[in-house]
Amino acid sequence: MRANTTDGLKAIVADPAGAVIGLDFDGTLSPIVADPAAARIAPGGAEVLTRLGGLIGSLVIVTGRPAAVAVEYGSLAAVPGLVVLGHYGLERWEAGALAAPPVHPGLDEARAGLLALVAGLDGVRIEDKERAVAVHTRQASDPWATLEALAEPVAALAASAGLTVEPGKLVLELRPPGIDKGVALDAFLRERAARSVLFAGDDLGDLPAFAAVRGSGLPGVTVFSGSPEIEVEADLVVDGPTGVLELLSSIADAIEKETAG
Ligand SMILES: O=P(O)(O)OC[C@H]1O[C@H](O[C@H]2O[C@H](CO)[C@@H](O)[C@H](O)[C@H]2O)[C@H](O)[C@@H](O)[C@@H]1O
Protein backbone atom coordinates (compact mmCIF):
# COMPACT_ATOMS: atom_id res chain seq x y z
CA MET A 1 0.00 0.00 0.00
CA ARG A 2 1.39 3.49 -0.88
CA ALA A 3 2.40 5.81 1.97
CA ASN A 4 -0.32 8.37 1.22
CA THR A 5 -2.92 5.57 1.19
CA THR A 6 -1.87 4.45 4.64
CA ASP A 7 -1.71 8.03 5.95
CA GLY A 8 -5.10 8.89 4.46
CA LEU A 9 -6.83 5.80 5.85
CA LYS A 10 -5.18 6.29 9.26
CA ALA A 11 -6.35 9.92 9.37
CA ILE A 12 -9.94 8.91 8.55
CA VAL A 13 -9.98 6.24 11.25
CA ALA A 14 -8.26 8.40 13.90
CA ASP A 15 -10.54 11.42 13.35
CA PRO A 16 -13.75 10.24 11.64
CA ALA A 17 -15.59 13.48 12.47
CA GLY A 18 -13.18 15.39 10.21
CA ALA A 19 -13.37 12.88 7.36
CA VAL A 20 -15.09 13.34 4.01
CA ILE A 21 -15.76 10.13 2.08
CA GLY A 22 -16.83 10.85 -1.50
CA LEU A 23 -18.20 8.24 -3.87
CA ASP A 24 -19.17 8.05 -7.50
CA PHE A 25 -22.35 6.06 -8.28
CA ASP A 26 -22.24 4.11 -11.59
CA GLY A 27 -19.36 1.65 -11.70
CA THR A 28 -18.39 2.45 -8.10
CA LEU A 29 -21.47 1.72 -5.99
CA SER A 30 -23.54 0.23 -8.80
CA PRO A 31 -22.22 -2.41 -11.24
CA ILE A 32 -22.17 -1.35 -14.90
CA VAL A 33 -25.15 -2.81 -16.78
CA ALA A 34 -26.31 -2.47 -20.39
CA ASP A 35 -29.42 -0.39 -19.66
CA PRO A 36 -28.74 2.80 -17.63
CA ALA A 37 -32.28 2.64 -16.20
CA ALA A 38 -31.59 -0.85 -14.80
CA ALA A 39 -28.56 0.19 -12.70
CA ARG A 40 -28.94 -0.41 -8.95
CA ILE A 41 -26.56 -0.25 -5.99
CA ALA A 42 -24.64 -3.50 -5.38
CA PRO A 43 -26.20 -5.86 -2.80
CA GLY A 44 -25.64 -4.62 0.74
CA GLY A 45 -24.55 -1.18 -0.47
CA ALA A 46 -27.23 0.88 1.26
CA GLU A 47 -26.52 -0.95 4.53
CA VAL A 48 -22.78 -0.25 4.32
CA LEU A 49 -23.42 3.44 3.59
CA THR A 50 -25.96 3.66 6.42
CA ARG A 51 -23.37 2.28 8.82
CA LEU A 52 -20.61 4.57 7.53
CA GLY A 53 -22.88 7.64 7.52
CA GLY A 54 -23.37 7.18 11.26
CA LEU A 55 -19.63 7.00 11.90
CA ILE A 56 -17.96 9.73 9.82
CA GLY A 57 -18.37 13.50 9.55
CA SER A 58 -19.40 13.70 5.90
CA LEU A 59 -20.52 11.18 3.31
CA VAL A 60 -21.10 12.55 -0.19
CA ILE A 61 -21.98 10.98 -3.53
CA VAL A 62 -20.79 12.99 -6.54
CA THR A 63 -22.42 11.65 -9.69
CA GLY A 64 -23.26 12.42 -13.29
CA ARG A 65 -26.78 11.17 -12.57
CA PRO A 66 -29.54 13.48 -11.43
CA ALA A 67 -29.21 13.43 -7.62
CA ALA A 68 -32.72 12.04 -7.08
CA VAL A 69 -32.02 9.16 -9.48
CA ALA A 70 -28.89 8.17 -7.53
CA VAL A 71 -30.90 8.30 -4.28
CA GLU A 72 -33.60 6.10 -5.83
CA TYR A 73 -31.31 3.57 -7.58
CA GLY A 74 -29.13 3.41 -4.47
CA SER A 75 -32.02 3.13 -1.95
CA LEU A 76 -30.15 5.89 -0.11
CA ALA A 77 -32.91 8.15 1.27
CA ALA A 78 -32.32 7.04 4.88
CA VAL A 79 -28.50 7.14 4.94
CA PRO A 80 -27.61 9.45 7.87
CA GLY A 81 -26.14 12.81 6.85
CA LEU A 82 -25.78 11.83 3.18
CA VAL A 83 -25.33 14.61 0.61
CA VAL A 84 -25.72 13.77 -3.10
CA LEU A 85 -24.23 16.18 -5.63
CA GLY A 86 -25.91 15.32 -8.94
CA HIS A 87 -25.11 16.34 -12.52
CA TYR A 88 -21.39 16.66 -11.63
CA GLY A 89 -22.22 19.12 -8.85
CA LEU A 90 -25.01 21.20 -10.42
CA GLU A 91 -27.61 19.70 -8.09
CA ARG A 92 -27.54 19.08 -4.34
CA TRP A 93 -29.77 16.61 -2.50
CA GLU A 94 -29.74 16.59 1.27
CA ALA A 95 -32.27 15.31 3.83
CA GLY A 96 -34.85 14.75 1.10
CA ALA A 97 -34.61 18.27 -0.36
CA LEU A 98 -33.22 19.03 -3.82
CA ALA A 99 -31.56 22.30 -4.85
CA ALA A 100 -30.89 22.82 -8.55
CA PRO A 101 -30.33 25.72 -10.95
CA PRO A 102 -32.62 26.39 -13.93
CA VAL A 103 -32.22 24.09 -16.94
CA HIS A 104 -29.52 25.35 -19.35
CA PRO A 105 -31.11 26.99 -22.44
CA GLY A 106 -29.01 24.86 -24.82
CA LEU A 107 -30.61 21.59 -23.71
CA ASP A 108 -33.51 21.70 -26.19
CA GLU A 109 -31.13 22.11 -29.15
CA ALA A 110 -28.86 19.34 -27.79
CA ARG A 111 -31.75 16.91 -27.30
CA ALA A 112 -33.17 17.52 -30.79
CA GLY A 113 -29.71 17.39 -32.39
CA LEU A 114 -28.79 14.12 -30.67
CA LEU A 115 -32.06 12.48 -31.65
CA ALA A 116 -31.39 13.45 -35.30
CA LEU A 117 -27.77 12.22 -35.09
CA VAL A 118 -28.65 8.76 -33.81
CA ALA A 119 -31.79 8.16 -35.90
CA GLY A 120 -31.38 4.76 -37.53
CA LEU A 121 -28.27 3.80 -35.51
CA ASP A 122 -29.03 0.36 -34.13
CA GLY A 123 -28.56 -0.08 -30.38
CA VAL A 124 -27.69 3.58 -29.71
CA ARG A 125 -29.72 4.99 -26.82
CA ILE A 126 -30.46 8.53 -25.66
CA GLU A 127 -30.71 9.14 -21.91
CA ASP A 128 -32.59 12.36 -21.23
CA LYS A 129 -31.63 13.63 -17.76
CA GLU A 130 -33.45 16.99 -18.00
CA ARG A 131 -30.33 19.04 -17.09
CA ALA A 132 -28.14 17.01 -19.47
CA VAL A 133 -28.57 14.53 -22.29
CA ALA A 134 -26.41 11.49 -22.97
CA VAL A 135 -25.90 9.15 -25.91
CA HIS A 136 -24.99 5.54 -25.00
CA THR A 137 -23.40 3.04 -27.41
CA ARG A 138 -23.06 0.03 -25.07
CA GLN A 139 -25.90 -1.78 -26.82
CA ALA A 140 -24.65 -1.08 -30.38
CA SER A 141 -23.18 -4.00 -32.37
CA ASP A 142 -19.76 -2.29 -32.34
CA PRO A 143 -19.92 -0.02 -29.25
CA TRP A 144 -16.40 1.48 -29.47
CA ALA A 145 -16.50 2.23 -33.22
CA THR A 146 -19.97 3.76 -32.82
CA LEU A 147 -18.72 5.94 -29.95
CA GLU A 148 -15.76 7.10 -32.03
CA ALA A 149 -17.98 7.90 -35.03
CA LEU A 150 -20.24 10.03 -32.84
CA ALA A 151 -17.44 11.98 -31.11
CA GLU A 152 -17.01 14.72 -33.71
CA PRO A 153 -20.68 15.48 -34.48
CA VAL A 154 -21.51 15.41 -30.76
CA ALA A 155 -18.67 17.88 -30.07
CA ALA A 156 -19.98 20.20 -32.82
CA LEU A 157 -23.50 19.98 -31.39
CA ALA A 158 -22.25 20.76 -27.88
CA ALA A 159 -20.34 23.82 -29.15
CA SER A 160 -23.43 25.09 -30.97
CA ALA A 161 -25.65 24.60 -27.90
CA GLY A 162 -23.15 26.16 -25.44
CA LEU A 163 -22.70 22.85 -23.62
CA THR A 164 -19.68 20.72 -22.79
CA VAL A 165 -19.08 17.08 -23.74
CA GLU A 166 -18.46 14.70 -20.84
CA PRO A 167 -17.04 11.42 -22.16
CA GLY A 168 -17.43 8.23 -20.11
CA LYS A 169 -17.75 4.49 -20.40
CA LEU A 170 -19.40 4.05 -23.82
CA VAL A 171 -21.25 7.33 -23.33
CA LEU A 172 -20.98 10.93 -24.48
CA GLU A 173 -22.91 13.40 -22.40
CA LEU A 174 -23.86 16.99 -23.24
CA ARG A 175 -24.08 19.02 -20.06
CA PRO A 176 -23.70 22.61 -18.81
CA PRO A 177 -20.11 23.88 -18.54
CA GLY A 178 -18.47 25.46 -15.50
CA ILE A 179 -18.64 22.59 -13.04
CA ASP A 180 -17.08 19.15 -12.66
CA LYS A 181 -16.58 16.63 -9.88
CA GLY A 182 -13.31 18.34 -8.87
CA VAL A 183 -14.92 21.75 -8.43
CA ALA A 184 -17.82 20.13 -6.55
CA LEU A 185 -15.63 18.07 -4.22
CA ASP A 186 -13.22 20.93 -3.55
CA ALA A 187 -16.11 23.21 -2.50
CA PHE A 188 -17.55 20.45 -0.31
CA LEU A 189 -14.21 19.88 1.45
CA ARG A 190 -14.04 23.59 2.25
CA GLU A 191 -17.67 23.73 3.41
CA ARG A 192 -17.06 20.83 5.81
CA ALA A 193 -13.60 22.06 6.93
CA ALA A 194 -12.42 18.55 6.10
CA ARG A 195 -9.35 17.13 7.83
CA SER A 196 -9.06 14.02 5.62
CA VAL A 197 -10.64 12.77 2.40
CA LEU A 198 -11.21 9.62 0.37
CA PHE A 199 -12.79 9.59 -3.09
CA ALA A 200 -13.70 6.46 -5.04
CA GLY A 201 -14.55 6.48 -8.74
CA ASP A 202 -14.29 4.42 -11.90
CA ASP A 203 -14.50 6.68 -14.93
CA LEU A 204 -13.05 9.70 -16.73
CA GLY A 205 -15.52 12.06 -15.04
CA ASP A 206 -13.99 11.10 -11.67
CA LEU A 207 -10.49 12.27 -12.58
CA PRO A 208 -11.12 15.92 -11.52
CA ALA A 209 -12.26 14.61 -8.11
CA PHE A 210 -9.05 12.58 -7.79
CA ALA A 211 -7.13 15.78 -8.64
CA ALA A 212 -9.11 17.65 -5.96
CA VAL A 213 -8.10 15.04 -3.36
CA ARG A 214 -4.45 15.40 -4.37
CA GLY A 215 -4.64 19.21 -4.48
CA SER A 216 -6.42 19.55 -1.16
CA GLY A 217 -3.27 19.22 0.94
CA LEU A 218 -5.23 16.88 3.25
CA PRO A 219 -4.34 13.31 4.09
CA GLY A 220 -6.22 11.72 1.22
CA VAL A 221 -6.84 8.52 -0.69
CA THR A 222 -7.98 8.04 -4.28
CA VAL A 223 -9.65 4.70 -4.97
CA PHE A 224 -10.20 3.27 -8.47
CA SER A 225 -13.14 0.92 -8.73
CA GLY A 226 -11.42 -1.31 -11.27
CA SER A 227 -12.95 -2.72 -14.45
CA PRO A 228 -11.43 -3.92 -17.73
CA GLU A 229 -12.94 -0.97 -19.66
CA ILE A 230 -10.54 1.78 -18.65
CA GLU A 231 -7.45 2.24 -16.51
CA VAL A 232 -7.21 5.06 -14.00
CA GLU A 233 -4.24 6.03 -11.86
CA ALA A 234 -5.18 5.95 -8.16
CA ASP A 235 -3.66 5.22 -4.75
CA LEU A 236 -5.72 2.09 -4.32
CA VAL A 237 -7.34 -0.22 -6.89
CA VAL A 238 -10.23 -2.41 -5.76
CA ASP A 239 -12.38 -4.94 -7.57
CA GLY A 240 -15.40 -2.90 -8.75
CA PRO A 241 -18.39 -2.01 -6.54
CA THR A 242 -17.94 -5.18 -4.45
CA GLY A 243 -14.38 -4.14 -3.68
CA VAL A 244 -15.47 -0.57 -2.88
CA LEU A 245 -18.09 -1.81 -0.40
CA GLU A 246 -15.55 -4.17 1.20
CA LEU A 247 -13.16 -1.23 1.63
CA LEU A 248 -15.90 0.97 3.15
CA SER A 249 -16.90 -1.86 5.52
CA SER A 250 -13.30 -2.29 6.62
CA ILE A 251 -13.08 1.46 7.32
CA ALA A 252 -16.28 1.25 9.40
CA ASP A 253 -14.85 -1.77 11.29
CA ALA A 254 -11.61 0.10 12.01
CA ILE A 255 -13.46 3.23 13.24
CA GLU A 256 -15.65 1.17 15.56
CA LYS A 257 -12.59 -0.68 16.89
CA GLU A 258 -10.71 2.60 17.47
CA THR A 259 -13.72 4.17 19.20
CA ALA A 260 -14.22 1.13 21.43
CA GLY A 261 -10.52 0.85 22.31
O1 LIG B 1 -20.85 9.79 -12.30
P1 LIG B 1 -21.48 8.43 -12.37
O2 LIG B 1 -22.35 8.13 -11.22
O3 LIG B 1 -20.46 7.34 -12.62
O4 LIG B 1 -22.39 8.47 -13.68
C1 LIG B 1 -21.78 8.51 -14.97
C2 LIG B 1 -22.77 8.02 -16.02
O5 LIG B 1 -23.16 6.72 -15.60
C3 LIG B 1 -24.23 6.06 -16.29
O6 LIG B 1 -23.71 5.44 -17.42
C4 LIG B 1 -22.82 4.39 -17.13
O7 LIG B 1 -23.52 3.37 -16.38
C5 LIG B 1 -24.59 2.73 -17.13
C6 LIG B 1 -25.30 1.76 -16.19
O8 LIG B 1 -24.41 0.83 -15.64
C7 LIG B 1 -23.99 2.03 -18.38
O9 LIG B 1 -25.03 1.43 -19.14
C8 LIG B 1 -23.25 3.07 -19.22
O10 LIG B 1 -22.58 2.43 -20.30
C9 LIG B 1 -22.20 3.82 -18.39
O11 LIG B 1 -21.61 4.87 -19.14
C10 LIG B 1 -25.39 6.99 -16.55
O12 LIG B 1 -26.28 6.37 -17.44
C11 LIG B 1 -25.01 8.36 -17.01
O13 LIG B 1 -26.13 9.21 -17.00
C12 LIG B 1 -23.98 8.93 -16.04
O14 LIG B 1 -23.60 10.24 -16.43
PDBQT file of the ligand as one rigid body, heavy atoms in Angstrom, charges set to zero:
ROOT
HETATM    1  O1  LIG A 301     -20.847   9.791 -12.303  1.00  0.00    +0.000 OA
HETATM    2  P1  LIG A 301     -21.483   8.433 -12.369  1.00  0.00    +0.000 P 
HETATM    3  O2  LIG A 301     -22.349   8.128 -11.224  1.00  0.00    +0.000 OA
HETATM    4  O3  LIG A 301     -20.463   7.337 -12.622  1.00  0.00    +0.000 OA
HETATM    5  O4  LIG A 301     -22.392   8.471 -13.677  1.00  0.00    +0.000 OA
HETATM    6  C1  LIG A 301     -21.776   8.509 -14.972  1.00  0.00    +0.000 C 
HETATM    7  C2  LIG A 301     -22.770   8.018 -16.017  1.00  0.00    +0.000 C 
HETATM    8  O5  LIG A 301     -23.160   6.719 -15.604  1.00  0.00    +0.000 OA
HETATM    9  C3  LIG A 301     -24.226   6.064 -16.285  1.00  0.00    +0.000 C 
HETATM   10  O6  LIG A 301     -23.709   5.445 -17.425  1.00  0.00    +0.000 OA
HETATM   11  C4  LIG A 301     -22.816   4.392 -17.126  1.00  0.00    +0.000 C 
HETATM   12  O7  LIG A 301     -23.525   3.371 -16.381  1.00  0.00    +0.000 OA
HETATM   13  C5  LIG A 301     -24.587   2.730 -17.133  1.00  0.00    +0.000 C 
HETATM   14  C6  LIG A 301     -25.297   1.761 -16.191  1.00  0.00    +0.000 C 
HETATM   15  O8  LIG A 301     -24.409   0.827 -15.642  1.00  0.00    +0.000 OA
HETATM   16  C7  LIG A 301     -23.988   2.034 -18.377  1.00  0.00    +0.000 C 
HETATM   17  O9  LIG A 301     -25.027   1.425 -19.138  1.00  0.00    +0.000 OA
HETATM   18  C8  LIG A 301     -23.250   3.072 -19.223  1.00  0.00    +0.000 C 
HETATM   19  O10 LIG A 301     -22.578   2.430 -20.304  1.00  0.00    +0.000 OA
HETATM   20  C9  LIG A 301     -22.203   3.824 -18.391  1.00  0.00    +0.000 C 
HETATM   21  O11 LIG A 301     -21.608   4.872 -19.139  1.00  0.00    +0.000 OA
HETATM   22  C10 LIG A 301     -25.386   6.986 -16.549  1.00  0.00    +0.000 C 
HETATM   23  O12 LIG A 301     -26.283   6.368 -17.437  1.00  0.00    +0.000 OA
HETATM   24  C11 LIG A 301     -25.005   8.359 -17.010  1.00  0.00    +0.000 C 
HETATM   25  O13 LIG A 301     -26.131   9.208 -17.000  1.00  0.00    +0.000 OA
HETATM   26  C12 LIG A 301     -23.979   8.927 -16.039  1.00  0.00    +0.000 C 
HETATM   27  O14 LIG A 301     -23.603  10.237 -16.435  1.00  0.00    +0.000 OA
ENDROOT
TORSDOF 0
